[in-house]
Amino acid sequence: MRTGLPVLLLWMISLSVFSQKKNARYLVHIHHSSGPIRIDGILDEPSWKQAETADNFFMILPMDTSFAHVKTEVRMTYDAKFFYLSAVCYDGMAGPYMVESLRRDFSFTKNDNFIFFLDTYGDETNGFTFGTNAAGAQWDGTMYEGGKVDLSWDNIWYSKVKEYPDKWIMEIAIPFKTLRYKKNGPAWGINLSRNDLKTTEKSSWAPVPRQFPSASLAYTGVLLWDSVPPAPGTNVSLIPYVLTRAIKTYDHTLPTQYKTMVGGDAKISITSSLNLDLTVNPDFSQIEVDKQVVDLSRYELFYPEKRQFFLENGDQFNNFGYSDIRPFFSRRIGLGVPIEFGARLSGKLDNNWRIGAMDMQTGTVDSIGLPQQNFAVLALQRKVFARSNIGFLWVNKQSIDYDPMKDSTHPQYTTYNRTFGLEYNLASPNNFWTGKQLVMKSFTPGVSGKDWVVAGNLQYASRKWLINGAYQYIGINYKAEAGYIPRQGYIRLDPQVSYYFFPNGGSVLSHGPQWFSNFYFNEKFQQTDNENIVDWLFTFRNKATLTIVGVQDYVKLQAPFDPTNTGIAYLPTGSEHKWFTGGVDFFSKPQSIFTYDFSIRYGGYYAQGNKFSVLTDVGFRVQPFVSITLTTSYNLLDLPAPWGNTAFLLVGPRIDITFTNKLYLTAFVQYNEQVKNMNINTRLQWRYKPASDFFLVYTDNYYTNPFAVRTRAVVLKFNYWWNI
């Protein structure tokens, strides 16, 4: 592959866009508190009256050309242990606040909320976010890649929201031990964000262009300390757990299995910005079940990581590469296999260097002959220019004391699989230009040649234009057993162009055409796949959206494929298939008590067949305690014999009851006609103190034809976060 031109282009753009921090002139000072502060939503302490006020917010949506109409006032202070922030959120118009529930880590777009973003390292790339909705539900997460948020991160902090006739007030205290930051840095990047659904206005203290999220760290202002932030001091946390589980399998004459487990994690701060995590005998049974889909794909589906141990600073590991080129994917570790122990070192070494080092060991599974395996990952990242960086990743999957020729009755496993990667991530100071250049190579016993990956993209995003060009090459022998690489042996080109019009008035805020395309070729540059998508997106002033879609598909199969994914029969390798599809997508305005969206597609399919699909989501809430959603997917395939007419229905009702912002009940039912299974998952969570929980989880799986219970499980789990 010719990689010189993309590398040179990204390099030249980096040089041309290098400049100072975009919103450096937006400055707010923070001073030491003059006395104790009580977190109660009542700002009667002298320290709040003495604190500097950040107000005069700028509108982001519906249009970023004026000050916000909804008034917000923010103040900050600190003492030896806590960073404090208060926000006075005045009403934009009469009426009740819009909230989904009291559940933690709520949907930003479906709640009146106040959220702020901290760039504690000053690199405009990594940070933290905290906030609440108008009912007091908490939001917290880590930030990566300049504006993306991982809400799976969880830690200790305190908040209170109090409602008044003309406003609601949020008060927050965050222990310095919860944060990671530069030891002697007198300034942090910060932005303050308000979402007011009644007026459909999103605003921020430091201005952010409307095409970017308010979380964009490139547009943070400056939080200037009167002294350097206090050192967090000794920061060691132990998080033990005790679990008991009962599992009954009904399709075998086996007794109920009872099991008690003890394990836990430890968090040790090496420095104020570098953390060591340890885990022994971890268990993740309280993690919410994956949302099922009807699988009509030729390749493996992707399910996100939800286990907390893998999430802090997880962007260096799990987000290296692209969404369909992941040399490391942590879900490869410990699903169906016991994790014995693990360790991870992650964080900042200095202003320019980040490190991530992880080692995990899994146990044996005698029933399938799987040996103990060790997963070692090393990630380094070096900041260059204003916001760009160069990243390195090394992944080693090693079988321990394993001879693949010793036992022929079980599947054979590789003795090792290794991969290394090097990538350059471009991010201009104003975020208009972003891009990546990536190269990777794998090492597997008995495999050599065509084991490289080369990929890259360059994107320009302005208010009216979104232009992206991307390419990928993955060799047929590239193997990342600890990664997510659903397809090998291809060359791919992906152009994308979008343009938006902004009417001066009326119900439509913006509209415009979008074109997405992907072209696949084999390694001889012979075309194997192509998909062209042309649509027109309408965004309304009430935040509803409508998209009219047209799709053209071409596939030349590179392997046999059953278009129903049920094993009835297979289309042959080399067969060609072409079809057209039309459709419409609609999302209702999020500020309603009753919300809905739907996606409809009708057109051709493999083997000159037809496909009709409908995906719907319906939601209803009783504020702020109950949120009910119903997800439905229906696919009707009209194919020649031997498949004939095949229909797949997937129904997923879910109810969330939040008795308080510390006590939640979730019941989730999924009926999947394709895999002939129905699953019921019910989870009660009581957060009896910050980051410490009690879980009661009940799970049922049923056969659907004939209807009969398959397995049943009950789990009780107790964990405790203990700061030493």
ZADOVO-275983 format. One record per residue (C-alpha): x, y, z. Coordinates in steps of 0.25 Angstrom, whole numbers, plus 5000, padded with zeros to 4 digits. Example, Ala and Ser with C-alpha at 12.3 -4.5 7.8 and 13.67 -1.06 7.14 Angstrom:
     px     py     pz
   5049   4982   5031
   5055   4996   5029
# end
This chain:
     px     py     pz
   5000   5000   5000
   5004   5014   4997
   5004   5021   5010
   5013   5033   5008
   5003   5042   5002
   4993   5041   5014
   5004   5042   5024
   5010   5055   5017
   4996   5061   5016
   4993   5059   5031
   5006   5065   5035
   5004   5077   5026
   4991   5080   5032
   4996   5078   5046
   5007   5089   5044
   4997   5098   5037
   4986   5098   5049
   4996   5099   5060
   4992   5111   5069
   4988   5115   5083
   4976   5110   5091
   4963   5114   5084
   4956   5120   5097
   4967   5124   5105
   4961   5138   5107
   4949   5132   5115
   4955   5131   5129
   4949   5129   5143
   4956   5129   5156
   4955   5119   5167
   4958   5123   5182
   4960   5115   5194
   4947   5115   5202
   4946   5123   5215
   4938   5113   5222
   4931   5099   5222
   4921   5096   5211
   4909   5088   5213
   4904   5080   5200
   4889   5083   5201
   4885   5092   5189
   4884   5104   5198
   4895   5114   5195
   4895   5121   5208
   4910   5120   5211
   4919   5132   5211
   4929   5125   5201
   4918   5125   5190
   4915   5139   5192
   4930   5142   5191
   4932   5133   5179
   4934   5138   5165
   4922   5136   5156
   4922   5130   5142
   4910   5134   5134
   4906   5140   5121
   4905   5127   5114
   4906   5125   5099
   4895   5118   5091
   4900   5105   5084
   4886   5100   5079
   4877   5104   5072
   4888   5114   5066
   4901   5118   5071
   4900   5133   5068
   4895   5139   5081
   4896   5139   5096
   4887   5128   5102
   4873   5133   5106
   4872   5124   5118
   4880   5129   5130
   4890   5121   5137
   4900   5125   5148
   4912   5116   5153
   4921   5118   5164
   4933   5110   5169
   4942   5108   5181
   4950   5098   5188
   4957   5094   5201
   4968   5083   5205
   4959   5071   5201
   4948   5076   5191
   4945   5083   5178
   4932   5090   5180
   4923   5095   5169
   4909   5101   5169
   4900   5104   5157
   4887   5113   5158
   4878   5109   5146
   4867   5119   5144
   4854   5115   5137
   4854   5118   5122
   4839   5117   5122
   4827   5112   5131
   4824   5098   5133
   4830   5085   5139
   4845   5081   5137
   4847   5070   5127
   4854   5058   5132
   4854   5043   5129
   4857   5037   5143
   4866   5038   5155
   4875   5028   5149
   4890   5031   5149
   4897   5034   5135
   4884   5039   5129
   4882   5042   5114
   4887   5056   5111
   4877   5059   5100
   4865   5055   5108
   4867   5062   5121
   4868   5077   5126
   4882   5077   5132
   4894   5084   5136
   4908   5077   5132
   4922   5082   5133
   4935   5077   5126
   4949   5077   5133
   4962   5077   5125
   4970   5075   5137
   4982   5071   5129
   4982   5083   5119
   4983   5074   5107
   4969   5077   5101
   4968   5062   5099
   4965   5055   5112
   4957   5059   5124
   4945   5057   5133
   4931   5061   5133
   4920   5063   5144
   4906   5068   5146
   4892   5065   5149
   4878   5066   5143
   4868   5075   5149
   4863   5064   5158
   4876   5061   5164
   4881   5049   5156
   4896   5048   5155
   4904   5048   5143
   4919   5045   5142
   4929   5040   5132
   4943   5040   5127
   4946   5048   5114
   4955   5044   5102
   4958   5047   5088
   4955   5062   5091
   4940   5061   5093
   4935   5047   5095
   4930   5042   5108
   4930   5028   5115
   4919   5028   5125
   4923   5014   5130
   4933   5021   5139
   4928   5022   5153
   4934   5028   5166
   4932   5036   5179
   4926   5050   5179
   4914   5057   5185
   4902   5065   5180
   4889   5071   5183
   4878   5078   5175
   4867   5087   5181
   4856   5092   5173
   4851   5107   5175
   4838   5114   5168
   4847   5120   5157
   4860   5112   5157
   4867   5099   5161
   4880   5099   5168
   4891   5088   5167
   4902   5087   5178
   4914   5078   5176
   4926   5073   5184
   4937   5065   5177
   4948   5059   5185
   4962   5062   5179
   4964   5047   5181
   4954   5045   5171
   4961   5053   5160
   4974   5051   5152
   4981   5064   5149
   4995   5071   5148
   5002   5072   5161
   5006   5087   5159
   4997   5092   5149
   4991   5105   5153
   4980   5105   5142
   4970   5094   5137
   4962   5095   5124
   4947   5096   5128
   4934   5097   5121
   4920   5098   5127
   4908   5093   5119
   4893   5095   5121
   4882   5087   5113
   4868   5093   5115
   4858   5084   5107
   4846   5093   5110
   4852   5104   5101
   4860   5094   5093
   4873   5102   5096
   4886   5096   5099
   4897   5106   5104
   4911   5107   5109
   4919   5117   5117
   4931   5117   5107
   4925   5117   5092
   4925   5104   5084
   4921   5103   5070
   4908   5096   5067
   4914   5085   5059
   4922   5080   5071
   4917   5075   5085
   4917   5084   5097
   4927   5073   5102
   4938   5078   5092
   4950   5080   5100
   4956   5088   5089
   4946   5099   5093
   4948   5099   5108
   4951   5112   5115
   4961   5114   5127
   4959   5111   5141
   4970   5118   5148
   4974   5114   5163
   4979   5124   5173
   4989   5114   5176
   4992   5100   5171
   4981   5090   5173
   4983   5082   5187
   4990   5069   5186
   4980   5058   5187
   4990   5051   5198
   4990   5036   5200
   4980   5031   5191
   4977   5016   5192
   4964   5009   5191
   4960   4995   5193
   4947   4990   5187
   4944   4976   5192
   4931   4968   5188
   4924   4956   5193
   4914   4949   5184
   4905   4937   5185
   4899   4931   5173
   4888   4920   5170
   4887   4914   5155
   4877   4904   5151
   4878   4897   5137
   4865   4891   5133
   4869   4884   5120
   4878   4874   5128
   4875   4866   5140
   4885   4874   5148
   4883   4879   5162
   4883   4894   5165
   4897   4899   5166
   4900   4908   5178
   4913   4917   5178
   4919   4927   5187
   4930   4936   5182
   4939   4946   5189
   4948   4956   5181
   4951   4970   5179
   4959   4982   5173
   4969   4992   5178
   4972   5006   5173
   4985   5012   5176
   4989   5026   5172
   5004   5025   5168
   5004   5040   5165
   4992   5050   5164
   4991   5046   5149
   4995   5032   5149
   4987   5020   5155
   4989   5005   5158
   4977   4996   5158
   4978   4982   5163
   4967   4971   5162
   4966   4957   5168
   4955   4948   5164
   4946   4958   5158
   4932   4956   5156
   4923   4964   5146
   4909   4957   5148
   4902   4971   5152
   4906   4977   5138
   4893   4980   5130
   4891   4969   5119
   4894   4973   5104
   4883   4978   5096
   4880   4967   5085
   4878   4970   5070
   4873   4962   5059
   4886   4957   5052
   4886   4957   5037
   4901   4961   5036
   4912   4953   5029
   4921   4957   5040
   4922   4957   5055
   4914   4967   5062
   4920   4977   5072
   4916   4978   5087
   4922   4989   5095
   4930   4987   5108
   4922   4989   5121
   4931   4984   5132
   4937   4995   5140
   4951   4990   5142
   4954   4991   5127
   4948   5005   5126
   4957   5016   5133
   4966   5021   5122
   4961   5010   5114
   4962   5018   5101
   4977   5015   5100
   4973   5000   5099
   4960   4999   5093
   4959   5011   5084
   4972   5009   5077
   4969   5008   5062
   4955   5009   5057
   4942   5003   5061
   4944   4991   5051
   4959   4990   5053
   4962   4988   5068
   4975   4981   5071
   4970   4980   5085
   4956   4978   5090
   4955   4975   5105
   4942   4967   5104
   4951   4955   5098
   4956   4954   5113
   4947   4946   5123
   4934   4944   5116
   4931   4930   5119
   4945   4928   5124
   4949   4931   5139
   4958   4943   5141
   4968   4939   5152
   4975   4953   5154
   4979   4965   5147
   4986   4979   5148
   4986   4992   5140
   4995   5004   5141
   4989   5016   5134
   4989   5031   5133
   4999   5042   5130
   5014   5042   5132
   5016   5057   5129
   5009   5067   5121
   5012   5060   5108
   5012   5045   5111
   5001   5035   5114
   5003   5021   5118
   4994   5009   5119
   4999   4995   5123
   4990   4983   5126
   4992   4969   5129
   4981   4959   5131
   4981   4944   5134
   4969   4935   5131
   4967   4921   5136
   4965   4907   5129
   4952   4902   5124
   4954   4887   5124
   4941   4884   5116
   4947   4890   5103
   4962   4888   5106
   4964   4903   5108
   4977   4906   5115
   4981   4917   5124
   4984   4929   5116
   4991   4942   5119
   4987   4956   5112
   4997   4967   5113
   4995   4980   5106
   5005   4992   5106
   5000   5006   5101
   5008   5019   5100
   5003   5032   5095
   5011   5045   5092
   5005   5058   5090
   5009   5066   5078
   5006   5080   5073
   4993   5086   5079
   4984   5074   5081
   4989   5063   5072
   4997   5051   5077
   5004   5038   5073
   5000   5025   5079
   5007   5012   5080
   5000   4998   5084
   5006   4984   5087
   4997   4973   5090
   5001   4959   5094
   4992   4947   5096
   4999   4935   5101
   4995   4921   5105
   5002   4916   5117
   5008   4902   5118
   5000   4898   5105
   5004   4887   5095
   4993   4888   5083
   4997   4874   5079
   4995   4867   5092
   4980   4866   5092
   4973   4863   5079
   4959   4862   5085
   4958   4877   5088
   4959   4889   5079
   4973   4894   5076
   4977   4908   5081
   4989   4916   5077
   5001   4917   5086
   5002   4932   5084
   4997   4943   5076
   5003   4957   5076
   5000   4970   5069
   5007   4984   5069
   5001   4997   5064
   5005   5011   5062
   4996   5022   5059
   4996   5037   5057
   4983   5045   5062
   4981   5058   5056
   4972   5068   5064
   4973   5083   5060
   4972   5094   5071
   4958   5098   5066
   4954   5083   5063
   4950   5086   5049
   4961   5076   5044
   4962   5062   5050
   4968   5050   5044
   4977   5037   5047
   4988   5029   5040
   4990   5015   5045
   4999   5003   5042
   4998   4990   5050
   5005   4976   5048
   5001   4963   5055
   5010   4951   5059
   5004   4937   5059
   5011   4923   5059
   5011   4917   5045
   5006   4930   5038
   5015   4940   5031
   5012   4950   5020
   5000   4959   5017
   4999   4961   5032
   4999   4976   5032
   4988   4987   5033
   4989   5001   5027
   4977   5011   5029
   4974   5025   5030
   4964   5036   5029
   4963   5052   5028
   4951   5059   5032
   4946   5074   5031
   4934   5078   5039
   4929   5093   5039
   4915   5098   5041
   4910   5094   5027
   4920   5084   5022
   4924   5070   5027
   4934   5064   5018
   4942   5051   5021
   4951   5042   5013
   4956   5028   5018
   4963   5016   5014
   4966   5002   5020
   4975   4991   5016
   4975   4978   5024
   4983   4966   5020
   4977   4953   5018
   4987   4947   5029
   4985   4958   5039
   4980   4952   5052
   4977   4959   5065
   4971   4949   5074
   4970   4959   5086
   4964   4969   5076
   4951   4972   5068
   4954   4970   5053
   4942   4964   5047
   4948   4963   5033
   4961   4961   5026
   4967   4962   5012
   4961   4974   5007
   4963   4989   5002
   4953   4999   5006
   4950   5013   5002
   4940   5022   5009
   4936   5036   5004
   4925   5044   5011
   4920   5058   5008
   4909   5065   5016
   4903   5079   5014
   4893   5087   5023
   4884   5098   5019
   4878   5108   5030
   4865   5114   5028
   4862   5128   5034
   4849   5123   5040
   4839   5112   5040
   4838   5099   5048
   4851   5093   5041
   4864   5098   5047
   4873   5091   5037
   4872   5081   5025
   4882   5076   5015
   4887   5064   5007
   4897   5054   5012
   4904   5044   5004
   4912   5032   5010
   4919   5021   5002
   4928   5009   5004
   4935   5001   4993
   4942   4988   4996
   4952   4981   4988
   4960   4968   4989
   4975   4969   4990
   4976   4969   4975
   4967   4981   4975
   4955   4974   4969
   4942   4980   4974
   4935   4971   4984
   4925   4980   4991
   4919   4994   4990
   4908   5002   4997
   4904   5016   4994
   4894   5023   5003
   4888   5036   4999
   4878   5043   5009
   4872   5056   5013
   4872   5060   5028
   4862   5070   5033
   4865   5075   5047
   4853   5082   5054
   4853   5094   5064
   4846   5085   5074
   4858   5075   5072
   4851   5064   5065
   4858   5059   5052
   4853   5053   5039
   4862   5046   5029
   4858   5040   5015
   4868   5030   5011
   4872   5023   4998
   4882   5011   4998
   4889   5004   4986
   4896   4990   4990
   4905   4981   4982
   4911   4969   4988
   4920   4958   4982
   4921   4947   4993
   4935   4943   4997
   4930   4932   5005
   4917   4924   5006
   4905   4931   5013
   4892   4928   5018
   4883   4941   5016
   4875   4937   5028
   4886   4933   5037
   4879   4921   5042
   4886   4910   5034
   4875   4906   5025
   4884   4907   5012
   4896   4915   5007
   4898   4924   4995
   4911   4920   4988
   4924   4927   4988
   4926   4937   4976
   4911   4939   4974
   4907   4953   4971
   4895   4961   4977
   4890   4975   4974
   4878   4982   4980
   4872   4996   4984
   4866   5000   4997
   4857   5012   5001
   4853   5016   5015
   4850   5027   5025
   4855   5030   5039
   4848   5039   5050
   4851   5043   5064
   4841   5050   5072
   4844   5062   5080
   4851   5058   5093
   4844   5067   5102
   4830   5060   5102
   4826   5050   5112
   4822   5041   5101
   4834   5039   5091
   4835   5030   5079
   4844   5027   5067
   4844   5018   5055
   4853   5013   5044
   4846   5007   5032
   4853   5000   5020
   4848   4993   5008
   4855   4988   4996
   4863   4976   4990
   4872   4966   4997
   4881   4954   4993
   4877   4944   4983
   4867   4954   4976
   4859   4954   4988
   4852   4965   4996
   4854   4970   5010
   4844   4979   5019
   4849   4983   5032
   4843   4992   5043
   4851   4997   5056
   4843   5005   5066
   4845   5010   5080
   4834   5015   5088
   4836   5022   5102
   4827   5027   5113
   4831   5033   5126
   4825   5037   5139
   4834   5048   5144
   4843   5046   5151
   4841   5032   5156
   4837   5022   5144
   4842   5021   5130
   4836   5010   5121
   4842   5007   5107
   4838   4997   5097
   4848   4993   5086
   4842   4985   5074
   4850   4980   5062
   4842   4973   5050
   4849   4967   5038
   4841   4960   5027
   4850   4953   5016
   4844   4948   5003
   4854   4939   4997
   4853   4927   4987
   4853   4913   4991
   4858   4907   5000
   4857   4919   5009
   4843   4924   5005
   4837   4935   5014
   4844   4937   5027
   4840   4947   5038
   4848   4950   5050
   4842   4958   5062
   4850   4964   5073
   4842   4970   5085
   4849   4977   5096
   4840   4984   5107
   4848   4990   5118
   4843   4997   5131
   4852   5006   5140
   4847   5010   5153
   4856   5020   5161
   4850   5020   5175
   4861   5030   5179
   4875   5034   5172
   4881   5023   5180
   4871   5011   5178
   4867   5006   5165
   4859   4994   5159
   4861   4990   5145
   4853   4979   5138
   4857   4976   5123
   4850   4965   5115
   4855   4961   5101
   4848   4952   5092
   4857   4948   5079
   4850   4940   5069
   4863   4937   5061
   4870   4930   5072
   4857   4925   5078
   4860   4930   5092
   4853   4939   5102
   4861   4946   5113
   4857   4952   5126
   4867   4961   5134
   4862   4968   5146
   4872   4976   5155
   4871   4983   5168
   4882   4993   5171
   4883   5000   5184
   4895   5010   5185
   4895   5011   5200
   4908   5020   5200
   4916   5026   5188
   4921   5015   5179
   4917   5004   5188
   4905   4995   5184
   4896   4984   5187
   4891   4976   5175
   4879   4966   5174
   4879   4960   5160
   4869   4950   5155
   4870   4944   5141
   4862   4934   5133
   4864   4928   5119
   4853   4921   5112
   4851   4913   5099
   4840   4919   5091
   4835   4906   5083
   4830   4899   5091
   4831   4910   5102
   4839   4905   5114
   4849   4910   5123
   4863   4907   5120
   4872   4913   5131
   4869   4921   5143
   4879   4929   5152
   4878   4938   5165
   4890   4946   5169
   4893   4954   5182
   4905   4963   5181
   4910   4973   5192
   4922   4982   5189
   4928   4993   5198
   4937   5004   5193
   4947   5007   5205
   4957   5019   5204
   4969   5016   5212
# end
